[in-house]
Amino acid sequence: MEFTPETAPGRKLIQAYGDGGFRIEGERVAGSILLFPERVLPLPVAGFADITIETLAAVTGAPVDILVIGCGPRQRAADPGLRAGLRAAGIALECMDTGAACRTYNVLVSESRRVAAALIAVD
């Protein structure tokens, strides 16, 4: 799915998702990712169930207030242990399908919020 987000100079915004990856600032990124306003990292998981506090170490070590997780094609509930671990790090968690997570992330970046996204790639 393609959409045109408002631009935020110097910020990584999602322009499209699907076909197993994302288009961010004109560049195709294959696979699942951790996305911050200033950088993109690979998310080494096979699916939503593999996301743990350990796979999110880059998020818990960054100045992030909100983590948006794109669960794949449908919304799922986060593991209570994951939610508690993020809360202990001072990070609020929102889980939604990947499309909604992409749109939400873009809005939060455009508002200059301290946000990161863990996005499971969808076909």
C-alpha positions in Angstrom: 0.0 0.0 0.0 1.3 3.4 -0.9 0.5 6.7 0.7 2.0 10.2 0.8 2.9 11.4 4.3 3.6 15.0 5.2 7.3 15.6 5.1 9.3 16.3 8.1 12.8 17.5 7.2 15.5 15.1 8.3 13.0 12.5 9.5 12.5 9.0 8.2 8.9 8.7 7.1 7.2 5.6 5.5 6.0 6.2 2.0 4.7 2.6 1.3 4.6 -0.9 2.8 3.9 -4.3 1.4 5.6 -6.9 -0.8 7.7 -8.0 2.2 9.1 -4.6 3.0 8.8 -0.8 3.1 9.7 2.3 1.2 11.3 4.9 3.4 12.4 8.3 2.0 12.5 6.8 -1.5 14.6 3.7 -0.5 13.2 0.2 -0.5 13.9 -1.7 2.7 13.2 -5.5 2.7 12.0 -7.4 5.7 10.9 -6.4 9.2 12.4 -3.2 10.6 13.0 -1.0 13.7 12.4 2.5 12.6 13.4 5.7 14.4 13.0 9.2 13.1 16.7 9.3 12.2 17.6 5.7 11.3 16.3 2.3 10.1 17.5 -1.0 11.6 16.7 -4.6 10.7 14.3 -6.3 13.1 15.6 -9.9 13.3 12.3 -11.7 13.9 10.2 -14.2 11.9 7.0 -12.7 13.2 5.2 -10.8 15.9 5.5 -13.7 18.4 9.3 -13.4 18.2 9.3 -9.7 19.4 10.8 -9.6 22.9 12.4 -7.0 25.2 15.8 -8.4 23.9 14.9 -7.9 20.2 13.9 -4.3 21.1 17.2 -3.5 22.9 17.9 -0.6 20.4 14.5 0.9 21.4 15.0 0.6 25.2 18.4 2.2 24.9 17.1 5.2 22.9 15.3 8.4 23.8 11.8 6.9 23.0 8.5 7.6 24.7 6.2 5.6 22.4 6.8 2.3 20.6 4.4 1.5 17.8 4.4 -2.2 16.9 3.0 -3.2 13.5 2.0 -6.8 14.2 1.6 -7.9 10.5 -1.7 -8.2 8.7 -3.8 -8.0 11.8 -3.7 -6.5 15.3 -2.6 -8.6 18.2 -2.1 -8.2 21.9 1.4 -7.8 23.3 2.8 -10.2 25.8 2.3 -8.8 29.3 6.0 -9.3 30.0 7.0 -7.2 27.0 4.5 -4.5 27.9 5.9 -4.5 31.5 9.5 -4.4 30.3 8.8 -1.4 28.1 6.9 0.3 30.8 9.8 -0.1 33.2 12.0 1.6 30.5 9.5 4.5 30.4 8.1 3.5 27.0 4.4 3.3 26.2 3.4 0.5 23.8 0.8 0.6 21.0 0.1 -2.6 18.9 -1.8 -2.5 15.7 -1.7 -4.0 12.2 1.3 -3.0 10.2 -0.6 -0.5 7.9 -2.1 1.3 10.9 1.3 1.3 12.6 2.9 2.9 9.5 0.4 5.7 9.4 0.5 6.3 13.2 4.3 6.4 13.2 4.3 9.0 10.4 1.8 11.2 12.4 3.8 11.0 15.6 7.1 11.8 13.8 5.3 14.8 12.1 4.3 16.0 15.6 8.0 15.7 16.7 7.2 13.0 19.2 9.9 10.7 20.6 8.6 7.6 18.7 10.0 4.3 17.3 8.3 1.6 15.3 8.8 -2.2 15.2 7.2 -3.2 11.9 6.6 -6.7 10.7 6.7 -6.8 6.9 3.6 -7.9 5.1 3.0 -9.2 1.6 
